[in-house]
Amino acid sequence: MINVIVELSKYLILILMILYTLQCFNMFRIKDGDKRRHLLAKQVMLLFFLDLVAFTVIYLNTMNFRVVEYYLAITVYIATLQILYRLIYKTASLLLVNNMCMLLSVGFIILCRLDMEKAVRQFVIVAAGSVIGLILPVLIRKMKFLRKLTWFYAGIGICLLAVVLVLGVTTYGARLSIFGVQPSEIVKITFVFFMAAFFQRGTSFRDVVIATVVAGAHVLILVLSRDLGSALVFFVAYLVMVYVATRNPGYLALGLAGGSLASVAAYFLFGHVRQRVVAWRDPMSVYDQEGYQIVQSLFAIGTGGWFGMGLCQGASKGVLPVVEEDFVFAAICEELGILFAICLILVCMSFFLMVVNISLQIKNNFYKLIALGLGTEYAFQVFLTIGGATKFIPMTGITLPLVSYGGSSAMSTIIMLAIIQGLYILREDEDEEIEERRQKRQAQAERFPGGRDARVPRNPRYPG
């Protein structure tokens, strides 16, 4: 009986995910406020139903009552978050909130199936991060002095990365964390704030050179720490922000050429880079060593097929090392199917498109660059994780935001989303101010049809 339920549930979960994904893109097409609110409410219902089905299946397979407790905690968390955003921020982007909840739910489901202890730790960190995330939009809206802290952002970012380089714990050949925290996740945010604050003052050649030196310092420390995945994320964010701020394709071409040369240099300088490239090109030739993870990841994806094997039916937990962090996408493909994984990618894409849309509509250049920089970091991190798990690019050790296990990554992503939410609210404020000024001008024109001079009485002796 349980096998029948598992088999049927995977199709039901897929249908729910497809319907949710379609609503994400319908939101960009529909302009009517009532219809948008209806679609957003439908998304929330689909999300709750998907969680109910998934955790019911996990419980039936494990008969562990902690799964029920975990499901109830997640349901209360999502419901509370939805209610608080609607009460506190009347003009917030509920699509961003819904997508965040969906990605977190997928992560909670797969982590609960793989490792309950890690799933519980992830939930606690996410809940704490969400409390901070509820406060940040207000701070972004009120703290106008943020654009003046240019060198504070650069200083704190370089110092945190330097501390990890000197005192950090080595994990899989790279210095990533200190006291269980990965500072590079937070520095991703301060780095974007530095670039935005610096370029809102000027975009001359001298400014670009100075910004390049500071960005190079961040990347160099990460390279020395052998955290090449994060170094790539920083570099791409820098490249996009320089191009958008200056609108000079020459800087983009120089950056791409420099990045290509740096990649070649890294290949010859670092042995673990060469190992990952060899494993990417022909993983079967080094199956017993570097290629093992990639081969098992591809096996898991292929085994799952289009519709997946069903929750708790895969073998990723016992076969794939660090499956909860680096290869969670392979586990999702194996148990929930490639079609479900494609929908997950599309949800991530809709989030990025929403951020780009927000960036294009913001008038203030500082906030515009922040939105674009944070969105770029998110999108490229998704690309690196999924590309590595599918052998599209060499593995970089980057986690899938909000889905993979990793407290620092989850916390920083929630903070990034809260900042973007604050920028969305600022954009709404800008639109309201523009509309108020337009209405005042219109009222003034109706009161004084001849313009301002109509209020001044003319001297008949001097008609001119």
Disulfide bonds with the S-S distance in Angstrom:
none
